[in-house]
Amino acid sequence: MGLSRRSLLGGLAFCAAGAVRAGAARAADGPVQIYAAMTFHVALDAVLQAYRARGGEAVAVYAPTPVLVRQLDQGAPADILLTADPMWMDDAAKRGLIRPETRANLLANELVLAGPAGARDAGMLGRGFQLATVLGAGRLAMCDPENDPAGRFGRQSLQSLDLWSVAAPRIAVTETAPAAVTMVDRGEVSAAVAFATDLHGDAHATIIGRFPSDSHGPIVYPVALTRNPPSPHAQAALDFLRSAEALRIFISFGYRAPG
């Protein structure tokens, strides 16, 4: 399940920009269109299935958050933006791309160190953690520390724990956090920095350590209406995303309630 899911995510990443552009001609009476970071793909699809069962109409367009914000800035007709971290929602707000009064933290997550199935779980990581021993002759997969939320949080934690000097020369940069876990699945790296949800349903990788929450910025996922949502049903869809029913589904995929 883990491999097939991440293969799908990789394919979506490849065609994300084209999918966003393809929505430019969407009519106002079409389904609510949610621009969502790729990390939400599996869980959000399940939430939207529940929403459609209630009679709602909504679809999601998945891409890396910077791509989504850039497309909105170019006039793409989305109704709702769900970002992978607060920084990009802040950026969207500064550009006037969202309605700030509708912004809320939808979900929270946990940053973890992933390793192959069967590896020992070290629990909460600290400054004495033997990362070099865990890596052995292998590498550490993680997202771009400059631009991707998982990579940025990972670097913050590794620096806070005095482990960055060990990790930096051994990093294999991936496009997404699920892709980093996929490298563990395939035995291409010894470990990966990812979110806890990226390991959901994966039989080939396991959590071998958890980064302290105070070693990095808050991992929360903001959602908001766009500045001019084309659909008259955008607020109803946003209300459902923030409902107790939707939260239960998200939690079943490993997310946490914010705060």
Secondary structure by P-SEA (a helix, b strand, c coil): caaaaaaaaaaaaaaaaaaaaaacccccccccccccccccaaaaaaaaaaaaaaccccccccccaaaaaaaaaacccccbbbbccaaaaaaaaaacccccccccccbbbbbbbbcccccccccccccccccccccccbbbbbccccccaaaaaaaaaaaaacccccccccccccccaaaaaaaaaaccccccccccccccccccccccccccccccccbbbbbbbcccccccaaaaaaaaaacaaaaaaaaaacccccc
